[in-house]
Amino acid sequence: MGNSSSFEVLGKGKVLLKLTSSKTLALNNVMYVPALRRNLISGCLLNKACIKLVFEIDKLVLSRNDDYIGKGFLNGGLFVIETQLNENKVSTSTYIVETVDMWHARLGHMNIHSLKKMMKMNILPKLDITNFNKCEICVEAKHAKPHFKSVSNRKTELLELIHTDLADFRNTESKGGKHYYITFVDDFSRYTKVYLLRTKDEAEKFFLIYKAEVENQFDRRIKRLRSDRGGEYGSNFLKRLDSETQIEKLPSTSSSVPARSSQEIEFEPRRIDLPRGFRTISNKWVFRKKLRPDGSIQKYKAMLVVKGFTQKFGIDFFDTYSPVTKISTIRALFALASIHKLHVHQMDVKTAFLNGELDEEIYMEQPLRFEAPGMEGKVCRLKKSLYGLKQAPK
């Protein structure tokens, strides 16, 4: 120790620290010394594990490969890392503990005999194979799946038939605490909309949201809705639907095909107290008019813009991206298309800036005119990017 004294080490093992950033920091070769009054972590060993430490005014920020890991604060001459006290599930890991299951998945679900052979050849570290669990992915991959029959009688109009299905994540919780997802597929265009649900009884609410969105967008009504009798919609709810929407129920199937992509939609913003050591970022509303070619007003637009110029590198963000493409890249693309006689199609992704996931902890003041009564001192933690953030073009 620092005073030349020594203490007895009773054990040695691995410790998982669940940080407030919902990430897990795994510490290997941790010594168990009951005589020590505090748990100490070596900053030098963290640096050897490629973890970057940034100290700024009684605050410590941990990152790895420009990804935010966690934070700590000065207390009693030592920096204390903020950890979770409850047993919440974590979504990502900063440092993964090496296990047989992990190497089995890394090597393309290699069989256990080949893993043992690689351990004997010192290609893999010596691992405990007694705790090797049956891999669900390997079991599912061996199941035979019948081919889908081709459909020849597709509908000829939008919203003439909508397919809907509800499924779960197989005991896997999303970042927003959702356990189920519901899909709506238009039979004519194959346009698919996916919503994430906390409970099954939210299916009726999200169908009304989907119904209002697509009917306003395409200026026509949904004629038929087809489900698999999974119990997503109750009888009272079906009676309240418009008479123009016909509900069609098919025999229930054993399983549903997961969607390729999903979009998590949060409708109710959370207002929380500002954590210790953090500061808020202010925002403002930007109002504009979208004009038609003849100069008349097509619609009014309102955007909530965050004042990202107050962010600090290494604290609030770790990397930046260009919001536009270089003109030389576009010219090279057109040149290749011309040489190979290819067709070039142009598209625009609406609200692309608002779909970026945030790894850092960023807190924003409540927007003007949207302060909750009795919660004026609360702040909003951003889960996705907003206009103005350094991470927005990511």
Secondary structure in CASP SS format (residue, H / E / C, confidence):
PFRMAT SS
TARGET T0000
AUTHOR 0000-0000-0000
METHOD secondary structure of the structure
MODEL  1
M C 1.00
G C 1.00
N C 1.00
S C 1.00
S C 1.00
S C 1.00
F C 1.00
E C 1.00
V C 1.00
L C 1.00
G E 1.00
K E 1.00
G E 1.00
K E 1.00
V E 1.00
L E 1.00
L E 1.00
K E 1.00
L E 1.00
T C 1.00
S C 1.00
S C 1.00
K E 1.00
T E 1.00
L E 1.00
A E 1.00
L E 1.00
N E 1.00
N E 1.00
V E 1.00
M E 1.00
Y E 1.00
V C 1.00
P C 1.00
A C 1.00
L C 1.00
R C 1.00
R C 1.00
N C 1.00
L C 1.00
I C 1.00
S C 1.00
G H 1.00
C H 1.00
L H 1.00
L H 1.00
N H 1.00
K H 1.00
A C 1.00
C C 1.00
I C 1.00
K E 1.00
L E 1.00
V E 1.00
F E 1.00
E C 1.00
I C 1.00
D C 1.00
K E 1.00
L E 1.00
V E 1.00
L E 1.00
S E 1.00
R E 1.00
N C 1.00
D C 1.00
D E 1.00
Y E 1.00
I E 1.00
G E 1.00
K E 1.00
G E 1.00
F E 1.00
L E 1.00
N E 1.00
G C 1.00
G C 1.00
L E 1.00
F E 1.00
V E 1.00
I E 1.00
E C 1.00
T E 1.00
Q C 1.00
L C 1.00
N C 1.00
E C 1.00
N C 1.00
K C 1.00
V C 1.00
S C 1.00
T E 1.00
S E 1.00
T C 1.00
Y C 1.00
I C 1.00
V C 1.00
E C 1.00
T C 1.00
V H 1.00
D H 1.00
M H 1.00
W H 1.00
H H 1.00
A H 1.00
R H 1.00
L C 1.00
G C 1.00
H C 1.00
M C 1.00
N C 1.00
I H 1.00
H H 1.00
S H 1.00
L H 1.00
K H 1.00
K H 1.00
M H 1.00
M H 1.00
K H 1.00
M C 1.00
N C 1.00
I C 1.00
L C 1.00
P C 1.00
K C 1.00
L C 1.00
D C 1.00
I C 1.00
T C 1.00
N C 1.00
F C 1.00
N C 1.00
K C 1.00
C C 1.00
E H 1.00
I H 1.00
C H 1.00
V H 1.00
E H 1.00
A H 1.00
K C 1.00
H C 1.00
A C 1.00
K C 1.00
P C 1.00
H C 1.00
F C 1.00
K C 1.00
S C 1.00
V C 1.00
S C 1.00
N C 1.00
R C 1.00
K C 1.00
T C 1.00
E C 1.00
L C 1.00
L C 1.00
E C 1.00
L C 1.00
I E 1.00
H E 1.00
T E 1.00
D E 1.00
L E 1.00
A E 1.00
D E 1.00
F C 1.00
R C 1.00
N C 1.00
T C 1.00
E C 1.00
S C 1.00
K C 1.00
G C 1.00
G C 1.00
K C 1.00
H C 1.00
Y E 1.00
Y E 1.00
I E 1.00
T E 1.00
F E 1.00
V E 1.00
D E 1.00
D C 1.00
F C 1.00
S C 1.00
R C 1.00
Y C 1.00
T E 1.00
K E 1.00
V E 1.00
Y E 1.00
L E 1.00
L E 1.00
R C 1.00
T C 1.00
K H 1.00
D H 1.00
E H 1.00
A H 1.00
E H 1.00
K H 1.00
F H 1.00
F H 1.00
L H 1.00
I H 1.00
Y H 1.00
K H 1.00
A H 1.00
E H 1.00
V H 1.00
E H 1.00
N H 1.00
Q H 1.00
F H 1.00
D C 1.00
R C 1.00
R C 1.00
I C 1.00
K C 1.00
R E 1.00
L E 1.00
R E 1.00
S E 1.00
D C 1.00
R C 1.00
G C 1.00
G C 1.00
E C 1.00
Y C 1.00
G C 1.00
S H 1.00
N H 1.00
F H 1.00
L H 1.00
K H 1.00
R H 1.00
L C 1.00
D C 1.00
S C 1.00
E C 1.00
T C 1.00
Q E 1.00
I E 1.00
E E 1.00
K E 1.00
L C 1.00
P C 1.00
S C 1.00
T C 1.00
S C 1.00
S C 1.00
S C 1.00
V C 1.00
P C 1.00
A C 1.00
R C 1.00
S C 1.00
S C 1.00
Q C 1.00
E C 1.00
I C 1.00
E C 1.00
F C 1.00
E C 1.00
P C 1.00
R C 1.00
R C 1.00
I E 1.00
D C 1.00
L C 1.00
P C 1.00
R C 1.00
G C 1.00
F C 1.00
R C 1.00
T E 1.00
I E 1.00
S C 1.00
N E 1.00
K E 1.00
W E 1.00
V E 1.00
F E 1.00
R E 1.00
K E 1.00
K E 1.00
L E 1.00
R C 1.00
P C 1.00
D C 1.00
G C 1.00
S C 1.00
I E 1.00
Q E 1.00
K E 1.00
Y E 1.00
K E 1.00
A E 1.00
M E 1.00
L E 1.00
V E 1.00
V E 1.00
K C 1.00
G H 1.00
F H 1.00
T H 1.00
Q C 1.00
K C 1.00
F E 1.00
G C 1.00
I C 1.00
D C 1.00
F E 1.00
F C 1.00
D C 1.00
T C 1.00
Y C 1.00
S C 1.00
P C 1.00
V C 1.00
T C 1.00
K C 1.00
I H 1.00
S H 1.00
T H 1.00
I H 1.00
R H 1.00
A H 1.00
L H 1.00
F H 1.00
A H 1.00
L H 1.00
A H 1.00
S H 1.00
I H 1.00
H C 1.00
K C 1.00
L C 1.00
H C 1.00
V C 1.00
H C 1.00
Q C 1.00
M C 1.00
D C 1.00
V C 1.00
K C 1.00
T C 1.00
A H 1.00
F H 1.00
L H 1.00
N H 1.00
G C 1.00
E E 1.00
L C 1.00
D C 1.00
E C 1.00
E C 1.00
I C 1.00
Y E 1.00
M E 1.00
E C 1.00
Q C 1.00
P C 1.00
L C 1.00
R C 1.00
F C 1.00
E C 1.00
A C 1.00
P C 1.00
G C 1.00
M C 1.00
E C 1.00
G C 1.00
K C 1.00
V E 1.00
C E 1.00
R E 1.00
L C 1.00
K C 1.00
K E 1.00
S C 1.00
L C 1.00
Y E 1.00
G C 1.00
L C 1.00
K C 1.00
Q C 1.00
A C 1.00
P C 1.00
K C 1.00
END
